[in-house]
Amino acid sequence: MKSEKDIEEKINLTLNSLEGLGKAEASPFFYSKLEARMQDELTSSIGRFAFIGNLRMSVAVLGLILILNFASLFLLSSSSQDTFEGESDISLVSQDYFSGSDDYDYLNSY
């Protein structure tokens, strides 16, 4: 075990090492540099999509997109009913590609 004298000597050395410490000082332009850096961070976040942060603008853009979607849906559904009065597209495709007859005789002509 260490003697009390050794322990007390180490305590005194530790306490004496704190005597030389002084107040930490910043460089002369530290605060102006810090303010400039903080201002740069603020201005860089306000960029191309800054209007999204505005709630009124976001709601207006969303409303416009919804109106355009419903208008295009309405116009497409009304135009598709007017174009074909006969057969539907699915039946035309099925006649072209899935006919009931096997017309493979054209290969035998070679």
C-alpha positions as a Markdown table, in Angstrom:
| # | Residue | x | y | z |
|---|---|---|---|---|
| 1 | Met | 0.0 | 0.0 | 0.0 |
| 2 | Lys | 1.2 | 3.5 | -0.7 |
| 3 | Ser | 2.1 | 5.6 | 2.2 |
| 4 | Glu | 0.0 | 8.7 | 3.0 |
| 5 | Lys | 3.0 | 10.9 | 2.2 |
| 6 | Asp | 3.1 | 9.7 | -1.4 |
| 7 | Ile | -0.7 | 10.1 | -1.8 |
| 8 | Glu | -0.6 | 13.7 | -0.3 |
| 9 | Glu | 2.3 | 14.6 | -2.6 |
| 10 | Lys | 0.4 | 13.5 | -5.7 |
| 11 | Ile | -2.6 | 15.5 | -4.5 |
| 12 | Asn | -0.5 | 18.6 | -4.1 |
| 13 | Leu | 1.1 | 18.1 | -7.6 |
| 14 | Thr | -2.3 | 17.8 | -9.1 |
| 15 | Leu | -3.6 | 20.9 | -7.4 |
| 16 | Asn | -0.5 | 22.9 | -8.3 |
| 17 | Ser | -0.9 | 22.0 | -12.0 |
| 18 | Leu | -4.2 | 23.9 | -11.9 |
| 19 | Glu | -2.6 | 27.1 | -10.8 |
| 20 | Gly | -1.1 | 27.8 | -14.2 |
| 21 | Leu | -4.4 | 27.7 | -16.0 |
| 22 | Gly | -5.9 | 30.9 | -17.3 |
| 23 | Lys | -9.0 | 32.0 | -19.0 |
| 24 | Ala | -9.4 | 30.7 | -22.5 |
| 25 | Glu | -9.5 | 33.5 | -25.1 |
| 26 | Ala | -10.9 | 33.4 | -28.6 |
| 27 | Ser | -9.2 | 34.9 | -31.6 |
| 28 | Pro | -10.2 | 38.5 | -32.3 |
| 29 | Phe | -12.5 | 37.7 | -35.2 |
| 30 | Phe | -14.0 | 34.5 | -33.8 |
| 31 | Tyr | -17.5 | 35.9 | -33.3 |
| 32 | Ser | -17.7 | 37.6 | -36.6 |
| 33 | Lys | -16.6 | 34.4 | -38.4 |
| 34 | Leu | -19.1 | 32.4 | -36.3 |
| 35 | Glu | -21.9 | 34.8 | -37.2 |
| 36 | Ala | -21.0 | 34.7 | -40.9 |
| 37 | Arg | -21.0 | 30.9 | -40.9 |
| 38 | Met | -24.4 | 30.7 | -39.2 |
| 39 | Gln | -25.8 | 33.2 | -41.7 |
| 40 | Asp | -24.4 | 31.1 | -44.6 |
| 41 | Glu | -26.1 | 28.0 | -43.2 |
| 42 | Leu | -29.4 | 29.9 | -43.0 |
| 43 | Thr | -29.2 | 31.3 | -46.6 |
| 44 | Ser | -28.1 | 28.0 | -48.1 |
| 45 | Ser | -31.2 | 26.3 | -46.7 |
| 46 | Ile | -33.4 | 28.9 | -48.4 |
| 47 | Gly | -32.8 | 27.8 | -52.0 |
| 48 | Arg | -34.7 | 26.5 | -54.9 |
| 49 | Phe | -37.5 | 24.8 | -53.0 |
| 50 | Ala | -38.0 | 27.5 | -50.4 |
| 51 | Phe | -41.6 | 28.0 | -51.4 |
| 52 | Ile | -42.4 | 24.6 | -49.9 |
| 53 | Gly | -41.9 | 26.0 | -46.5 |
| 54 | Asn | -44.7 | 28.4 | -47.0 |
| 55 | Leu | -47.9 | 26.5 | -46.0 |
| 56 | Arg | -50.2 | 28.7 | -48.1 |
| 57 | Met | -48.1 | 28.1 | -51.2 |
| 58 | Ser | -48.0 | 24.4 | -50.5 |
| 59 | Val | -51.7 | 24.1 | -50.2 |
| 60 | Ala | -52.3 | 26.2 | -53.3 |
| 61 | Val | -49.9 | 24.0 | -55.4 |
| 62 | Leu | -51.5 | 20.8 | -54.0 |
| 63 | Gly | -54.9 | 22.1 | -54.9 |
| 64 | Leu | -53.8 | 23.0 | -58.4 |
| 65 | Ile | -52.4 | 19.6 | -58.9 |
| 66 | Leu | -55.6 | 17.9 | -57.7 |
| 67 | Ile | -57.7 | 20.1 | -60.0 |
| 68 | Leu | -55.6 | 19.2 | -63.0 |
| 69 | Asn | -55.7 | 15.5 | -62.1 |
| 70 | Phe | -59.5 | 15.5 | -61.9 |
| 71 | Ala | -59.9 | 17.6 | -65.0 |
| 72 | Ser | -57.6 | 15.2 | -67.0 |
| 73 | Leu | -59.5 | 12.2 | -65.6 |
| 74 | Phe | -62.8 | 13.7 | -66.6 |
| 75 | Leu | -61.6 | 14.7 | -70.1 |
| 76 | Leu | -60.0 | 11.3 | -70.8 |
| 77 | Ser | -63.0 | 9.3 | -69.6 |
| 78 | Ser | -65.4 | 11.4 | -71.8 |
| 79 | Ser | -63.2 | 11.2 | -74.8 |
| 80 | Ser | -62.7 | 7.4 | -74.6 |
| 81 | Gln | -66.5 | 6.9 | -74.6 |
| 82 | Asp | -66.9 | 9.1 | -77.7 |
| 83 | Thr | -64.2 | 7.5 | -79.9 |
| 84 | Phe | -65.4 | 3.9 | -80.1 |
| 85 | Glu | -69.0 | 3.1 | -80.5 |
| 86 | Gly | -68.4 | -0.4 | -81.7 |
| 87 | Glu | -66.0 | -2.9 | -80.2 |
| 88 | Ser | -63.8 | -2.2 | -77.3 |
| 89 | Asp | -60.0 | -2.1 | -77.5 |
| 90 | Ile | -59.6 | -5.4 | -75.7 |
| 91 | Ser | -61.8 | -7.3 | -78.1 |
| 92 | Leu | -59.9 | -5.8 | -81.1 |
| 93 | Val | -56.6 | -6.9 | -79.6 |
| 94 | Ser | -57.9 | -10.3 | -78.8 |
| 95 | Gln | -59.1 | -10.8 | -82.4 |
| 96 | Asp | -55.7 | -9.7 | -83.8 |
| 97 | Tyr | -53.5 | -11.8 | -81.6 |
| 98 | Phe | -55.6 | -14.6 | -80.3 |
| 99 | Ser | -57.7 | -15.7 | -83.2 |
| 100 | Gly | -59.4 | -19.2 | -83.0 |
| 101 | Ser | -58.0 | -20.5 | -86.3 |
| 102 | Asp | -54.4 | -21.8 | -86.7 |
| 103 | Asp | -53.2 | -20.1 | -89.8 |
| 104 | Tyr | -49.7 | -21.6 | -89.9 |
| 105 | Asp | -50.1 | -22.8 | -93.5 |
| 106 | Tyr | -48.2 | -19.8 | -94.8 |
| 107 | Leu | -45.0 | -21.4 | -93.4 |
| 108 | Asn | -45.5 | -24.4 | -95.6 |
| 109 | Ser | -45.3 | -22.4 | -98.8 |
| 110 | Tyr | -41.5 | -22.0 | -98.6 |
